[in-house]
Every structure is written in structure tokens, then in C-alpha cells.
């Protein structure tokens, strides 16, 4: 619509200044048409430069995620590779579904669409939560009303991405965050361990879990079998994560 108005007012300006013979009428009509043309140009310019008639609308979506490590491990793993240095922007690797065979790479910048990529950032945090999740907050430009959409909806500004903020939250007790390089080093270290040493580690974890569960039952005598099983799984995950963190610290 704004283009049509621009053409109409341009023609009107030409006609009023060139074809009206009477000077007073020509001055009034010509000035008015030129003013309308100028306002139309200014409005169109502001639409592109300052998003005239638009507002930022945010939408947040949260979903559960799953470990990037082996499914057999009680502890969860999030692989995080920082983009650049001190950017607080990461490429993150995890499973979208519990049934997924392999983890997927997420939030890797798209080099072919760099203008969109710089508006997106992903980070992670560790917190006292039960499950790992990813929260995506997307902010886009939207028309304030149908009048503005009708006037300026020509340049594709509607639904234009302003920014996308992703935050992955993982349980601090039962998950381990590491880089892909650290994950490789950890796997190599574990592969070098003898079967006897691996069996000893598993036995130590089992004994520690049994001790914790005895105490738990004493404190909670009315606990159900399902609750007992869930608590045992939690304690096993905690101790496994602690063991992995200790091994990573030694590698460093």
C-alpha cells in the first residue's frame, strides 16, 4: 500500500505543480501534495530503519533433553564447545529424545546465513533441578495492527528475527558438563583402566549407594518401593557424576 501511495502522491505533485495554471491554487495544491509525498517517503524510510508500526514479541518454549553420553551411564553428560573466546555462546551436544540413538549438535552457527546467526546465542547452566531442559526464547518483530501491516507489509519485516536466546539447564548433581575434547580424553582414560580397576570402581559405587540407601530408609521408614528405586538411581547418578568429575580434574 505504501508504494501505491508513493506513486499516487508523486503523480499528484507533478500534476499540481505543472498543470494548474492559477498560481494560488498551484501553490496550495502543489505544497499539500509535496507534503504528503514527503510524509509517505519518511514513513516508508522509518518502516525499514526503525520498524515503524511494529513491536517486539517474545515466545518461550521449554523441552526436556537427554544425555550426550552412553545411555548405560547413570550420570548425564552435556558436551559444550564455546564459540570464540569468552563469548558465553556455545555449541551444545545432547539428545533431543530419550530413544535417540546418537546425540545431536545444536546451535552451530550457520555460515551461509551469518546475519541470522549473530542474532542467536546459546548458553548453559547447572542448577538444582530434576531433569535437563532447554529453554528457547525467540523475539521477533510483529505488526501492531492490521493498518500498519496493510501500509508497510511489503519488505518482509513481519516475523523478522530480532534475537534468539537459548539456555540449557542441567542437574548439577547428576550431570557433567565437558567439552568434546575432554569427553575424548575421559573415554581414553577409562579405556586404559584394567577390568579389575573398573570392577573395583563399580563395587565402590555400589557399596556407597547401599550405605546411603540404608540411611535413607531409616530416615524415611514409610518409603514405597518406587520411591526407594528412584532414590537409588539418583544416588548412583550422583556418585557416578562425582567420579567422572574427579577423573576430568586429574586429566587437566
N, C-alpha and C positions, 0 to 999 in steps of 0.2 A: 504493500500500500504506500509506503513512504517514497518508493521510486516513482509511482504513478503521480503522487502529489508533487514531487520534484519536477517531473516533466510538465505537469499542468501549470505550475507556478512559473516555470521558465518560459513557457509559451506565452502565458498571460503577461509576464513582464515585458517580453519582446513586443507583443501586440499593443500594450498600453503606451509604451514609450515611442513606438514607431508609427502607429496608425491613428492615434487620437489626435485630431487637429487642434482642438481648443487647448490652450496652454494650461489653464487652471485645472481642467478635468484630467489632462495628461499628467500633470504633476501629482495630483491626488491619487489617481488610479495607478500610475506607474510606481509611486513611492509605496503604496499599500501592497501591490503585487511583489515588488522587490523585497519588502519586509517579510512577506510570507515565504518567499523563496529563501531568504537568509535564515529564517527560523527553521525551515524544513531541513536545510543543509546542516545547521547547527545541531538539530535533534538527531539527524542520522549519524553525524560525527560522534556525538555523545553516546549514542547507542553502541557504537563499536569500541570507543575508547573507555567509557565509564559505565557501560551496561545500563544505560537509561531505561527505566521501566522494568528492571529486573531486580531480583533479590536472591540471596544465597539460601539454599535449602539443604539441610543435612539429613542423612539417613544412616542409621546404625544397625548393623547386623552382627549377631554373635553365633558362633557354632563351635561344637566340640571338635578337638583334634586328637591325634593319636601318635604314638612314639615313632621316631625315625629309626630306632634300634630294632634289634631282633624281638619278635613277638614273645619269645620264650622268656625274655628277661623280665623280672618283676618290676624293675625300675624303668621309667620312661626316659627318652632321650630327645632333645631338641638340638638340631645342628644349626648353628648361626655363623654366618660369614659377613663381617662388616664390609660395607661398600666404601672404599676410600679409608681415610684416617680420621678418627674422632667425628664421624658423621652421624652416629646414632641411627644409622639406616642400614638394615641388614637384609641379606638373602637368607631365608629360613627354610629348613627342610623338615618335613613331618608327613604323616599320613592323614589324608582327609577323612578316611573311613577305617574303622577297625578291621574290616575284611580286606583292605587293600594289600596286595602282595608286596609292593615296594613303596617307599616314601617318595614324595614329590618335591621338586624345587619350587619355592614360592617367592614372588616379589623380585625376581631378577629383572633389572631394568631392560626395557625394550629399546634397543639401539636404533631401530627403524622409526620409532615414534618418540624421539627424545623430549619433545615439548610436553608430551603427556607423562613421560617417565619422571621428569623433575618435579611433577606435582604429586608424586606418590612417595610415601615413606613407610617403612615397616620397622618395628622395634619389638623388644620382648621384655618381660619382667618375670620375676619369681615371687610368688606370694603364697600365703596360707590358704590354698584352695583345694578342693577335692579332685577337680578334673582340669585338664589343659583345654584352653579355648582360644579362639582367635576372634577379636572384635574389629570390625571394619567400619570406619566412619567415613562416608563419602559426602562431599559437599559439591553441589552443582548450582549453576545459575538457572533460575526459573522465572518466567514472566509473572509480573504482579497480578495481571488480569488479562482478559481476552482483548481489550482495546490495545494494549501495548503489543500483544502478540500479533494482532492484525496489522498494526502500523509498522513494526520493526522486524517481524519474523521472516527475514529474508537471508540473513547471513549465517544461519546455523548456530547462533549464540544460545538458543534454548537447549537446556540439558548439557551445556558445556561444563566440563570438569574443572572445578576450582582447586580441590585438593582431595587426596585420599590418605587417611591415616589408619594404619593397621597396627594393632597391639596384640601380641601373643602372650598369654599368661599361662605359666606352668606351675604346678605344685613345687614349692621349694624343698619339701622333704623327700619326695618320691621321684623327682625328675632331675636329670643332669643336663646342663647346657654346655655344649662344647663346639668347637669348630670342626669342619670336616677333616682337617689335618690332625687334630687331637683324637678324633674318632679312629683314624687310621693307625695312629701311634698306640692307642689303647688296645686295638684289635691285635696289633703286632706283639704287644707286651703280654697279652693274655694267651696268644698262640705259643709263646715261648715257655709258658709255665708247664711244668710236668703234670701228668694226670693226677699224681699223688698230691701235688700242691693245690690243684684245682679242687680235688675232692676234700681237702682239708679246709679250704675256704668255704665251701658249701656246708660242711659239717659245722663250722664255727657259726655261720649264719643261722643254721637250723637250731643249734643249741641256744643261741641268743634269743631267737624268736620264741622258743619253748619257755625260756625263763620269763620273757615279757608277758607271754600269754598266761602263765601261772599267776603272775601278779595281777593281770587284768581280770582274771576270773575271781580272784579274792576280793578285788575292789567292786566288781560287778557280779555278784552271785546269781542274779536273775537273768543273766545274758542268754539270748537264744543261740541256737546252733548257727543260724545265718549270720548273726552279728559276730559271733566268735570267728567264723570263717573269714568274714570281711576284715576283722581286726588283724588276723594272722597274715592276710595278704598285704595289708598296709604295713605292718611291722617288717615283713620280708622285703617289701619295696624300699622302705626307709634304709634298712641295713645294706641292701644291695647298692643303693644310690651312694651311701656313705663310702662303701668300699671302692666304687668307681671314682669318686671324687678324690679319695686318698691316693689311688693309683695315678690319676691325672696330675696331682700335685707333685708326685715323685718324678713323673716324666718331665715336667717343667724344669 
